[in-house]
């Protein structure tokens, strides 16, 4: 108000606000005048009037802002319009406070109204007013209007220094991800020959990073080096850009340049009133240049990085030594102790902070690439420079180390942090917990999850649920899911996918469902789906697949088909269900012997142009074994070949299974030979299919031929193999041969390599001959970790109990020698 009085000395303050209708002078009227000021400003307490910064408070601005904050936009508009209609009662400085509020709120609509009032009264706007108007429009998302305003100002020469307006608009375009408007702004800058400054390059970097355009970042680097002597702030921005685009080498080289530049005397940074760090050097706009200079420093091409390109002497990074952690090479002229003392200067605190931020960026990039060795070297370099690693630093180091090291090495970092009284981030604990879950260390993973205070992400919990599913420990998953609810961590779709896999079925594997288990399954599925509905999460293809798989394991055919129809209606709008889901249903129908429904579904898939894959044909060929129709199986193989799918090992297994229904052992062996000749990698299931039927029919000749074929193909037996062979010999009353065969096959279960068998002999021989009951308990514990090893040890222990001597050289067994020298074994193609 004092400015208004000075501008119009013959008019009083009351004349300005009330015109000719102002009240008369007097003590009473003076009180009325004060109350009127309060009404205009929207204030009740006169003490509120005072100073805003170093200038007297603008009463008009306070009144309008107060009305806007109260939601009385019409009152604010009326106040501004009345002040504008007074003509000489309003100038640009009066509305600066209003514009500042509109820019910070933001309120682009009211700032446009204020601009119209000022333009309507032909009031010349200052540079600051234009900056605030453009900032309000940009912050409010009115980018096109801001572009028109800036272009209008530039073409009409309203202000001489218009580059900051364009820079503000460029930053807003990057924030709003409006690439087209960004390029329009650049074209206008080029048309007006404005050039670029540091802020312009910063906006260009942000756009290049968002577009993941590494080559553009390097081009900006070369152009920047051509026109500017780099400083700590600019190097920080380029390091940030390189790390976001995972150019670890360029980020590392730039970081080393920053280190040496930080040790130069006379390099200081300042802080703004808002606390932002800036470099106090002239930022002169650069004339636009269409051709990039090749003299600029190229991080991609220059292998021997000389800091002379930056105006910094004393350090050369030799690429022949690779990325080294030491900040100073032997030839450097920089004294390390002097540098640390320089960084300890309180005036260089901002430089230390910038250095620490850049180190953290590069270390986190090491976790993304990953490069654990460089991350460790950077930690050492930080400590050599006197920069104490922060929890954020260790967060990046853990992410870099966890992919290459074991759990023990990774947990050591947690101990180091505890020794330094550094509290790990929740993201650090999450990373460690995920690592433990993948290694199936559930106790450690659960302990780490319990230390997480407020992580909003469900990923570490999902990893734990997946480990519980693999280890068949759903009770642990129930407790952890309850803790998720207590901590108000919102599950995602992956969580529910795993919950359906964990709790969808009730019975253990190989147990048939009953009415009670069926009712429990439906209750569990409804509970999970209700929780999904509360969290507004819809089914995914995988969650539907896991749900249908659970119903199939319980043998609930009707519910299985009902949920399939519901899933088809849900996904019919966006896209069709994946073939894997239909394969799950087909497999469940085949297991339930629902052959007609299986055939109908396969025909519907073909009718609705749902393309079957190799798994679909294998399931349908397996269905033919239920109806004992080899002709239909051959027809399916023909369709499979026409669709471009070659027969796989599973295909031959299903075909052999059908042939064995007719006891066609010779044809089955021929098909086995054909599978091997065509390059299919046989597995133990393929051989066990023949062994099972041969054991039932007492065909010892077929059984021994297949066993020798397994040995030639280096296929390790499994417990089922041992069971079929042992049962076949016992049924034929070849008891000694049965025990001998069981020993040989058990040894081969441990390993097919004789040296490995000897190593296991040293470790487990005492366990086999031990007479204590604890020996079997230990073997059971081994069985939980390795089924084949545990079963082999139990078989060998049983053989020793029946009085058979254990030979740890299975190939020298009489039974193994006889099989190897048999005419059938020598003539078979399996050999």
DRENSE-345233 format. One record per residue (C-alpha): residue in three letters; x, y, z. Coordinates in steps of 0.1 Angstrom, whole numbers, plus 2048, in hexadecimal, padded with zeros to 3 digits. Each point is the difference from the previous one (the first is absolute). Example, Ala and Ser with C-alpha at 12.3 -4.5 7.8 and 13.67 -1.06 7.14 Angstrom:
BEGIN
ALA87B7D384ESER80E8227F9
END
This chain:
BEGIN
UNK800800800UNK81D817807UNK80B7FC7DCUNK7DD80B7F4UNK80281F817UNK82280A7F2UNK7F47FB7DDUNK7E1816804UNK80B81981CUNK7E08157FCUNK7E97E3807UNK7FD7EF822UNK7FD7DB807UNK7DB804805UNK7FD8117DDUNK8107E27F0UNK7E87E780FUNK7DF814803UNK80381A7E5UNK7EA81F805UNK7E87EE818UNK81B7FD81BUNK7F5808824UNK809822810UNK81E805816UNK7FD7FB825UNK8087E981CUNK7E17EC7FBUNK8057FF7DAUNK8247F5805UNK7F37E1813UNK7E97FA7E3UNK81C8027E8UNK8157E6813UNK7E27E9801UNK7FB8047DAUNK8257F77FAUNK7F97E0815UNK7E27F87EBUNK8138047E0UNK81D7EB80BUNK7E97E580EUNK80F804823UNK7F0806822UNK81F807815UNK8138207F8UNK8207F180EUNK8017EA7E1UNK80B81E7ECUNK8258047FEUNK81D7F87EAUNK8037E47E6UNK8257FC7FBUNK8108237FEUNK7E18117F0UNK7E080C80FUNK7E47E77FDUNK7EA8067E1UNK7DD80380FUNK7EF7F97DEUNK8157E17FBUNK7F97F3824UNK7DB8057FBUNK7FE7EE7DFUNK8177E380CUNK7EB7FD820UNK7E07FE7EBUNK8107E67E9UNK80B7EB81EUNK7DD80180FUNK7F17F47DFUNK7EF8227F9UNK80C8037DCUNK7E48187F6UNK80981881DUNK8247FE7F5UNK7F68087DCUNK7EB81D80BUNK81C80F815UNK8187FD7E3UNK7E780F7E7UNK7F781D816UNK825808805UNK8057FE7DBUNK7E28167F7UNK80F81B816UNK81B8037E5UNK81C812812UNK7F97EC820UNK8117E17F3UNK8237F97F3UNK8147E07F8UNK812800822UNK7DE7FE812UNK7F87DE7F2UNK8227F0804UNK7F57F0820UNK7E17F37EFUNK8147F27E3UNK8197EF818UNK7E37EF811UNK7F17F57DFUNK8227F27F5UNK8057EC820UNK7DC7F3804UNK7FE7FD7E2UNK7E18147F4UNK8048067DAUNK7DC80B7FBUNK80281D818UNK82380B7F4UNK7F18027DDUNK7E481680EUNK81A816811UNK8148037E0UNK7E180B7EDUNK7F981B81AUNK82380D7FDUNK8007FF7DAUNK7DE8107FFUNK80D81D815UNK81F8037EAUNK8177FA81DUNK8237F67F5UNK80B7DF810UNK8227FB80FUNK8177E37F9UNK7F67F1821UNK7DB8017F8UNK8057EE7DFUNK8157E5812UNK7E57FB81AUNK7E47FF7E6UNK8127E67EBUNK8097EC81FUNK7DC7FF80BUNK7F47F47DEUNK81C7E67FEUNK7FA7F3823UNK7DB7FE7FAUNK8047EB7E0UNK7F681C7E8UNK81F7FA7EAUNK7F280C7DFUNK7F382080FUNK823805810UNK8107FA7DEUNK7EA81A7EFUNK80781981CUNK8267FB7FEUNK7FF8027DAUNK7EB820802UNK81880F818UNK81E7F77EBUNK7F280C7DFUNK7F482180FUNK821807813UNK7ED804821UNK81F7F7813UNK8247FC7F5UNK80A7E1813UNK7E67E67F7UNK8157E0802UNK7F57F8824UNK7DC7FF7F5UNK8087E77E5UNK8157EC819UNK7E37FF818UNK7E97F47E4UNK8197E57F5UNK8037F3823UNK7DA7FE803UNK7FD7EE7DEUNK8197E680DUNK7EC7FD821UNK7DF7FB7ECUNK8127EA7E6UNK7F38167E4UNK81C7F97E6UNK7EE8127E3UNK7FC820813UNK8247FD80CUNK80D7FF7DCUNK7E881D7F7UNK81081481CUNK8237F87F3UNK7F680B7DDUNK7F482180DUNK820805813UNK8147F87E1UNK7EA8187ECUNK80781C819UNK8267F8802UNK7FE7FC826UNK81A7E5803UNK8047EA81FUNK80C803823UNK8067E881DUNK7DB7FD808UNK7F87F97DBUNK8197E3800UNK7F17F3820UNK7DD7FE7F0UNK8107EF7E1UNK8107E6817UNK7E07F8812UNK7EE7FB7DFUNK81B7EA7F2UNK8007EB820UNK7DA7FC7FFUNK8037F57DCUNK81C7E9809UNK81680F7E5UNK8247FB80BUNK80E80D7DFUNK7ED821805UNK810803823UNK8237FC7F1UNK7F881A7E6UNK7F481881AUNK8207F9813UNK8168097E2UNK7ED8207F8UNK80180A825UNK8257FB802UNK8058147E0UNK7F081F80FUNK8047FD825UNK81B7F8819UNK7EF7E4814UNK7FA806825UNK7F57EA81DUNK7DB8057FAUNK8017F87DBUNK8157E1806UNK7E77F581AUNK7E48027E6UNK8137ED7E6UNK8097E5819UNK7DB7FD809UNK7F77FD7DBUNK81B7E57F9UNK7F67EB81FUNK7DB8027F7UNK8087F27DDUNK8187E680FUNK81F80E7EEUNK8167F681DUNK8218077F0UNK7F78247F6UNK7F2806823UNK81F7F3810UNK8178167EAUNK7EB81F806UNK8017F9826UNK8267FF800UNK8008217EEUNK7E980E81BUNK8187F481BUNK81E8127F2UNK7EC81F7F9UNK7F4800824UNK82480280CUNK8088207ECUNK80481E816UNK7E681B7FBUNK7E47E97F8UNK7E3808816UNK7DB7FA7FEUNK7E481580FUNK7DD7FA80DUNK7E08137F7UNK7E780B81BUNK7ED7E07F8UNK81F7EB807UNK8087F77DCUNK8247FD7F7UNK80D8157E3UNK82180A7F0UNK807825802UNK80D8057DDUNK7F38137E2UNK7E67EC7ECUNK8018127DFUNK7E97F37E4UNK8127EF7E4UNK7F88097DBUNK7EF7E47EEUNK8167EA7EBUNK7F37E67E8UNK8217ED7FCUNK80E7EE81EUNK824806806UNK8167E2800UNK818811818UNK7E97F981DUNK80A7E4817UNK7F27DE7F6UNK7FB7E781CUNK7F87E47E8UNK81D8047E8UNK81D80D816UNK80F7E3812UNK81C813811UNK7EB81A813UNK81581F806UNK7F2819818UNK81181C7ECUNK7E07FE7EBUNK7EF80E81FUNK81A81A808UNK80B7E981DUNK8247F4801UNK80E7E5816UNK7EE7E07F8UNK7FE7E87E2UNK7E97E2801UNK8107E57ECUNK7E87E87F0UNK81A7E47FEUNK7FD7FD826UNK7DB7FD7FEUNK7E9811819UNK81680481EUNK7F480A823UNK81E815809UNK7F88257FBUNK8248087FAUNK8187F07E9UNK8267FF808UNK80681C7E7UNK7E681780EUNK80B82280DUNK7E3801819UNK8097FA825UNK7E57EA80FUNK80480D824UNK7FE8247F4UNK7E07F87ECUNK7F07F181FUNK80981E815UNK7F18167E5UNK7DF7EC801UNK7FF803825UNK7FE8257FDUNK7DD80B80CUNK7FE8177E2UNK8027E27E9UNK7E47ED810UNK7EA8037E0UNK81C7F17ECUNK8027E2817UNK7DA7FC7FDUNK8018017DAUNK81D7E7800UNK7ED7E8817UNK7E18037EAUNK8147F77E1UNK8117E3810UNK7DF7F380BUNK7F28037DDUNK81D7EC7F1UNK7FE7E581BUNK7DB7FC7FBUNK8077FD7DAUNK8187E4809UNK7E37EE810UNK7EC8037E0UNK81B7F57E8UNK80C7ED816UNK824806809UNK8087F6824UNK8268057FDUNK7FD8247F5UNK7E780781BUNK8187F481BUNK81C8157F0UNK7EB81F801UNK7F87FA825UNK8267FE807UNK8058207ECUNK7E5812813UNK8117F7821UNK82280B7F2UNK7F18227F8UNK7F2803823UNK7DC7FC7F3UNK7ED7EA819UNK7E87E77EEUNK7DC806809UNK7E47E6803UNK7F780A7DCUNK8237F77F5UNK7FE7DE811UNK7DE7FB7F0UNK8108027DDUNK81D7EB80BUNK7E97E480CUNK7ED8007E0UNK8217FD7EDUNK80E7E5815UNK7E17EB805UNK7FF7F37DCUNK8247F3801UNK8087F6823UNK7F07E7818UNK7EA80881DUNK81C800819UNK81481B7EEUNK7E18157FBUNK7F67FD825UNK82380C809UNK7F78227F2UNK7E3802818UNK8187F981DUNK81781C7F3UNK7E3818800UNK7F77F6824UNK82480680BUNK7FE8237F2UNK7DE807811UNK7F08037DDUNK7DC7F57FEUNK7FA7EE7E0UNK7E580C7E8UNK7E07EB7FCUNK80B7FB7DCUNK8217F180CUNK7EE7E8817UNK7E87F87E4UNK81D7F77E9UNK8107EA81AUNK7DF7EF807UNK7FA7F97DCUNK8237F17FDUNK7F97E981EUNK7DE7F67F2UNK80F7F67DEUNK81A7EB813UNK7E37F1814UNK80E80C821UNK7DE80780EUNK80A807824UNK81881B7F6UNK7E880E7E6UNK7E580281AUNK81681181AUNK80A81B7E6UNK7DC8067F7UNK7F7805824UNK81A81D801UNK7EF8137E4UNK7EE81D80EUNK7EB8107E5UNK8087F27DDUNK7E38077E9UNK80A7E47E8UNK7F47DC801UNK81E7F27ECUNK8147F281EUNK7E17F080EUNK7F87F17DEUNK8237F17FFUNK7FA7F1822UNK7DF7F17F5UNK8107F17E2UNK81A7F0816UNK7E57F3817UNK7EF7F17E1UNK81F7EE7F5UNK8087F3823UNK7DB7F6806UNK7FD81581FUNK7DF8137FCUNK7FD806826UNK81D8187FEUNK7F08127E3UNK7DF804815UNK81381181CUNK8138187E9UNK7E08097EDUNK7F0809821UNK81E817808UNK7FC8107DEUNK7DC80880AUNK80B80F821UNK81A8167F0UNK7E680B7E6UNK8167F57E3UNK7EA7FD7E1UNK8037DF7EEUNK8058007DBUNK7F57E77E6UNK8207EB804UNK7F67FC825UNK7DE7F17F7UNK80F7EA7E5UNK8177F081AUNK7E37FE819UNK7EC7EC7E8UNK81E7E97FAUNK8057FC826UNK7DD7FD80DUNK7EC7F67E2UNK8007DB807UNK7FD7EF822UNK80D7DD7FBUNK8257F77FEUNK80C7F37DEUNK7F47DD7F6UNK7E2803818UNK7DE7FF7F1UNK7E781B809UNK7DF7FB814UNK7E1814808UNK81181181EUNK81E80A7EDUNK7EB80C7E3UNK7EC816817UNK82080E80FUNK80F8087DEUNK7E18147F6UNK801813820UNK8258087FCUNK7FC80C7DCUNK7E281680AUNK81480F81CUNK81D8097E9UNK7EA80E7E6UNK7ED815819UNK82180F80BUNK8098077DCUNK7DF8127FCUNK80781581FUNK82280B7F2UNK7F18067DDUNK8177E67F0UNK7F37EC7E3UNK80A7DD7F5UNK81E7FB7EAUNK8077E37E9UNK8177F1819UNK7E980381DUNK7E47F07ECUNK8187E47F6UNK80A7F9824UNK7DC80080BUNK7F67E77E5UNK81F7EB808UNK7F57FE825UNK7DD7F57F6UNK80E7E67E9UNK8177F281BUNK7E17FB816UNK7ED7EF7E3UNK7E481A800UNK7F77FE7DCUNK7DF813801UNK80F81E813UNK81E7FF7E9UNK7EA8057E1UNK7EB81A812UNK81E816809UNK80D7FB7DCUNK7E080E7F1UNK80181D818UNK8248077F7UNK7F77FF7DBUNK7E581A805UNK818816814UNK81C8007E6UNK7EA8007E1UNK7FF8267FFUNK825806801UNK8107E07F3UNK7FB7DB800UNK80D7E881AUNK8237F37FBUNK8057DD7F3UNK8117F6821UNK7DF804812UNK7EE7E87E8UNK81D7E8804UNK7FB801826UNK7DB7F77FCUNK8087E57E6UNK81A7F0816UNK7E780081EUNK7E57F07EAUNK8187E57F4UNK80B7F9824UNK7DB7FD809UNK7FA7E87E3UNK7E68197F1UNK8097F67DCUNK7E180D7EFUNK802822810UNK8258017F7UNK7F97FA7DCUNK7E381A800UNK81781B80EUNK81B7F87E7UNK7E78047E4UNK7F482180FUNK82380D801UNK8047F97DBUNK7DE80F7F9UNK808820812UNK8238027EFUNK8127FB821UNK8217F27F2UNK80B7E1812UNK8257FD809UNK8167E1804UNK7F47FB824UNK7DC7FF7F4UNK8077E47E7UNK8147ED81AUNK7E3802818UNK7E87F47E5UNK8177E37F7UNK8007F7825UNK7DA8007FFUNK8027E67E5UNK8117E9818UNK7E0802816UNK7EB7F47E2UNK81C7E87F4UNK7FE80E7DCUNK8228027EFUNK7F080A7DFUNK7F382080FUNK821807810UNK8117FD7DEUNK7E68187F1UNK80981981BUNK8257FC7F8UNK7F88087DCUNK7ED81F80AUNK81D809817UNK8197FE7E3UNK7EA8157E9UNK7FE81B81BUNK826801800UNK8077EE821UNK8197E3801UNK7F97E2816UNK810804822UNK80B7E881BUNK7DD803810UNK7F07F87DFUNK8147DF7FDUNK7F87F8824UNK7DB8037FAUNK8027EB7E0UNK8147E5811UNK7E780081CUNK7E47F97E7UNK8147E47F0UNK8067F0821UNK7DB7FE806UNK8017E57E6UNK8207F080EUNK81280A7E0UNK823801810UNK8127FC7DFUNK7EE81D7F0UNK806815820UNK8267F87FEUNK80180A7DBUNK7EE821808UNK81A80681CUNK81C7FA7E7UNK7EF8187E8UNK7FD81B81AUNK8257FE808UNK80A8007DBUNK7EB81F7F9UNK81381381AUNK7E780181DUNK811800822UNK7F27E3813UNK7F7804824UNK7FB7E781CUNK7DA8027FCUNK8037F37DCUNK8137E180CUNK7EA7FB81FUNK7E17FE7EAUNK80E7E07F1UNK80F7F3820UNK7DF803812UNK7ED7EB7E7UNK81C7E77FDUNK8017FC825UNK7DB7F9801UNK8027E77E3UNK8207F080EUNK8138077E0UNK8237FF80FUNK8108017DDUNK7F08217F8UNK80780E822UNK8267F87FDUNK80280E7DDUNK7F082180BUNK81780281FUNK81F7FB7EBUNK7F281A7E8UNK7FD81981CUNK8247FA80AUNK80C8067DCUNK7EC8207FEUNK80E80B822UNK7DD80380FUNK8017FE826UNK7E57E980FUNK7E780D819UNK7EE7EE81DUNK7E57F47E8UNK81A7F07EAUNK80E7ED81EUNK7DD7F680AUNK7F67F27DEUNK8207EC7FCUNK8017F2824UNK7DB7F67FEUNK8047EF7DFUNK81D7E980DUNK7EE7F9820UNK7E07F67EEUNK8157E87EBUNK8117F4821UNK82280C7F6UNK80780E823UNK8268027FEUNK7FF8117DEUNK7E581880EUNK81780B81CUNK81E8037E9UNK7ED8157E7UNK7F381681CUNK82380780BUNK80C8097DDUNK7E38167F8UNK803811822UNK8258087F9UNK7F680E7DEUNK7E6815811UNK81C810814UNK8168077E2UNK80A7F17DFUNK82480B806UNK8167E8814UNK81481B810UNK7E181180DUNK7F47DF80EUNK8207FC813UNK7FC82380FUNK7DD7F680CUNK80E7E080EUNK817813817UNK7E481580CUNK7E37E8803UNK80F7DC804UNK7FF802826UNK7DC80C7FEUNK7F67E17ECUNK8107E7818UNK7F6812820UNK7EA7ED818UNK7F281E813UNK7DC80C7F8UNK80D8237FBUNK8107F57E0UNK7DF7FC7EFUNK7F582180EUNK81E8117EFUNK7F87EE7E0UNK7DC80D801UNK80E824804UNK8167FA7E2UNK7E17F37EDUNK7EF822806UNK81C8127EEUNK8077E67E5UNK7E67E57F9UNK8177EB7EAUNK81D801819UNK7EA7F881EUNK7EF7E37EEUNK8217F27F4UNK80E800824UNK7E17F080EUNK8027E57E5UNK8257F9807UNK7F97FF826UNK7E47E77FAUNK8187EB7EBUNK81A7FF81BUNK7E57F681AUNK7F67E27EBUNK8257F4800UNK80B80C7DEUNK82380F7FDUNK8008237F1UNK8168057E2UNK8088247F7UNK80B7F77DDUNK7DE7F97EFUNK80E7FA7DDUNK8147E280DUNK7E17EF80DUNK7F87DE7EFUNK7DD80C7F8UNK80D8207EFUNK81B7EC7EDUNK7E67E77F4UNK7E881C7F4UNK81C8117EDUNK80B7E07EEUNK7DD7F47F8UNK7F87FC7DBUNK7E1815803UNK81381D80FUNK81B7FE7E5UNK7E78007E3UNK7E881B80DUNK8018227F1UNK7FF80E823UNK8257F7802
END
